[in-house]
């Protein structure tokens, strides 16, 4: 379980394809604190630490994960948003994020707004999935590449988010441009409410 508050953007130092899986090796400032079998959110995807060195660690993404997320597009040198699992004795600064990416979206526009930025995203709309809560709502929560954000200008299959300078600098939002593919996790509370309404 995560909160969508990114700790830092790690650097990919190796990508190894192994059948339908991809092993990603990354470098971050808290490698020494990680343990084998620990869950870490990578661009919003919950992955398990499977190996460590003094300054890097490795996780494995399986085919299902690669098909639903942007992890299969990563290359050496890319930055990946990281968050370790949430401590249950602290404040929930973002929103409840499971680390189970629902689908990807494409950045359609980036606009600077006097020191902050607006990003517009478009995703594939499926009416049946929307009835199950796979959608955005105005002023609701959405997780983009592991970052907990507030939705604005919510459309049928589009939405905007506003990014403050801190988030722009500490996450990989600074690298997102028109055409960039990002990971989406829709709000779990909305999914449960949508399900209850069908019973």
N, C-alpha and C positions, 0 to 999 in steps of 0.2 A: 504494500500500500504506500502511496506517495501523496505529495501535496501539490506538485507542480511548481515548486520553488527550486529552480536550478541552482546547484552549488557552483558549478563551473563548466566551461566547455573544454572537453579533453581533445587531444590530438590523436588521430588514427595513425599508427606507426606501421601496421602490417594488416593485410587482408589476404586470407588464405581460403580458397574454395575447396570443399571436400564433399564431393557428390552433390547432394541438394543443400548442404549446409555451408555457412560462411563463418569462419573464425576471425573475429576482429580483435586486434591487439591495440591497446590505447595507453597513452601516458597522461597522468593527471597528478595533482599535488597531494592527494590522499591515498596513493597506492599502498603505502605501508600500513594503513588502517584497514584495508580490505582483507577479507578472508575468503578462502575457497568456499563455494556454495552460497555466498552472499548475493542477494538480489540488488541490482542497480538499474535505474532507469536510464536508457540510452535513447535520446530523442523521443522520450515517452514510452519506449518499449522496455518492459521488465526482462532483463537477461541475468543469467547466473554466472558469477565469476568461476572459471574452470581452471585457470592457471595464473601464476604470478612470477615476476622477477623482482629485482630490487626497485625498478622504476616503471614497470609496465604490468598490465594484467590483460587477460584474454577472456572473451565471452564468445558463445556460439549462438548464431541465429539459424533456426531451422526453416525449411521451405515455407511453412505456413506464415511465419513471421516475415519472411522476405517478400511474400506475395501481398501482404497487407500493409507493409511499411516502406520507408525509403532506405532501410539499412542496406539493401542490396546494391544501392547506388553509391555507397560510400567508397572513397579512395584514400590512399595514403595522403596525409596532410589535411584532410577535412576535419572540421571541428564538430564535436558531438556533445549535446547537452546532457549533463550527468546530474542525477539526484540519487542519493542513498535512501533506503526505505525510511519511512516516517517513524519517529519516536512517539509512542502513544502517551507520553507524559508531558508533551509540549503543545504549543499553540498550532492550530491548523491555519497557516497563513495564506494558503491558496484555496484549493477545493479538493474533494476526494478524487484521487486519480489512481486507477488500478494498474496502469502500465500495460493495458491490453488495447493496443491500437486498433481502431475500428476500420479505418481506411486512410487513403492519402488524399491530399488536396494540392492544387497548383496555385502558386502566387500569381495573381493577375495584375497587381499594381503595387507600387511602393511610393508613398507621398510623404515628403518632409513637411512638418507642421510646426515651425518656429521652435525647434529644439527637440521635438519628439517626431514619431513616424506613425503613419497609418499604413497597414498592410491589408490588401484585399485578397481573399482566397475563394476558389471555386472547387467544389467537389461533385462527384457523380451522385445524382439524386435518384433514390429508389423509393417510390411511394410506400411500398410494403415495409421497408426498413424505417422510413420516417414515422410510420404509425407505431413503431416499437421504440421511438425516442432517438433514432439516429439522425439528428438534425440540430440546428442551433435555434436559439430564441433570443430576442432582444434583451440585453443586459444579463443574459445567462452566462454560464461558465463553459469554456471549451479548453482543451489541452492541445496545443500546437507544438510539435517537436519537444514535448515534455514540459512546456511552459504553461502554467495556469493563467488564463486570460479571460477578460470580459468581452462578450460579443457586442458589437454595434453594427447597425445597418444590416440586420439579418434578413436574407432573402431565402427563396426556396432552396437554392443550392449554393449560396454565396454568403459571405460575412466579412466584416472588417474587424480588426483589432488595433488598438493604440499601444504603441511601445514607447516607454520612457527611456531616457539615455542609459540608465543603469542596466536595464534588461537588454538593450541593444548591444552594450559593451560586454556584458558578462556571459551572454548566451550566443548561439550561432545565428541569431536574427540579423546581425550585421552582415552576414554572408547571403542572406535570402534576397533574391531579386526576382524580377518577372520571369516566370518559367520554372522556378525552383519547386521541387516536389517536397512537401512536408507531411508529417504524420498527424492524424487527428484522432483524439479520443473524445467522444461526446459524453456529456454529463451522466454519470451512472444514476443519479436521482431521477433525472428525466426519463431514463429507460425503465426504471421500476414503476414510475407513475404511469407511463404509457402502457405497460403490461397490465397493471391493475385495472385500467380503464377498459380492457378487453375481456375481463373475467365476468 
